[in-house]
Amino acid sequence: MTTDDADTPTTDSNVSTEPDTTRLVAQVHGAMLRLSGRVYRVQLELLPYSSLLELLRFTRDVEYGRDAAVRRARSEPWRR
């Protein structure tokens, strides 16, 4: 590989070009791991940036709902 090859941008149309995509993919993978305790081999890099944001929002909503249900069950054990 020459130096010139390293300077050329990736032209793969399937990979998102947003600068924070790598960070966002890592956040989504982490949220999926926290929610389920499993690692899913999903190619999130292929999703558009806006879809990754929505997926992260979804995982946060699910986490919030789960935490709220646990708090409710602990504070009102007679309603189980």
CORZIGI-V414835 format. One record per run of one state. SS is the DSSP state (H for helix, E for strand, L for the rest). FROM is the first residue (numbers start at 1). LEN is the number of residues. If there is no record, write none. Layout:
ss = {SS & SS}
from = {FROM & FROM}
len = {LEN & LEN}
This chain:
ss = {L & H & L & H & L & H & L & H & L & H & L}
from = {1 & 3 & 8 & 21 & 37 & 44 & 47 & 49 & 76 & 77 & 80}
len = {2 & 5 & 13 & 16 & 7 & 3 & 2 & 27 & 1 & 3 & 1}
